[in-house]
Amino acid sequence: CDSLRRSPPKDRFDLVIGNPPYGRAKLDAETRERYKRSLYGHANLYGLFTDLALRHTKPGGVIAYVTPTSFLAGVYFK
């Protein structure tokens, strides 16, 4: 998951499409600090990649992701 450790690009995108990885992630302190707004309890990869997509998308842009139902119904993403 090197993408999580890189700085967001200066250019942002109108559209981000993806099928993010799933599962828990063990994060170092620096990465945990970077994504703390998306961490509630454990770190889930698709939540982190959704945060990453938000950082890479222009205001008014669109993110199209394949996600599990827990993204809509889970307590971690309210």
N, C-alpha and C positions, 0 to 999 in steps of 0.2 A: 504494500500500500504506500509506495513512495509518493503518490499524489497527495496524500494527507500531509506530508512533511514539506512540500514545496510551497513557496509563496504564491498567492494568487497572481495571475498574469495582469499586466497593466491594461491589456485589451480585454473587454468583456464581450459576451456572446448574446445574440438575440434568441437563440434556441440551444438548449442543452438536452440531449437525449441519452438515456442510459439504462442499464440493467445492473445496478450496483451490487457489490458482493454482500453477502449476509453473514451473520454470526457475530459473536462477541470478539472484541479486540482488546489486546493489552497495549496500553499506550504509555509512552514515556512522559515525564512531567511536562516537557515543552509542548508536545502535541496535545496533551490533556488540557493545558491552559489555552491553547489556540482554539479548541472546539468546546470549551466549557459551556457555551450557550446551548449546545445540543446534547449535553451529557446529563442524564438523570439516572443515577445509579450506575449501571454498567454501560460500557461503550459498545454500541451496536454499529457494525460497519455501514449498513445502509443508511442509518441516521447521520453518520459522519459524512458519507458521500452526498447526502442530500444537502447538508450544510455547505459542503464544498461546491455543489452546483449553484446554490444561492450566491455564493461569493463570486462565481464565474459568469453569472447571468446579468445582463444589463437591466436597469429598472424598466419594468414593463415587458421584460422578456418572458419566455416560456420554458418551463422545465417539464419534460416528459420522461417519467421513470416507471419502471416495473417495480412494484413494491408488494410486500406481503400485507394481508389485511390488518396486521397489528399496527401498521403505520397509521391507519385511520382510527382504530379502536383501542390501541394500546395506551397505557397510562404514561408511557415515556414520551409520547409525542403530542401531548395536548397543548 
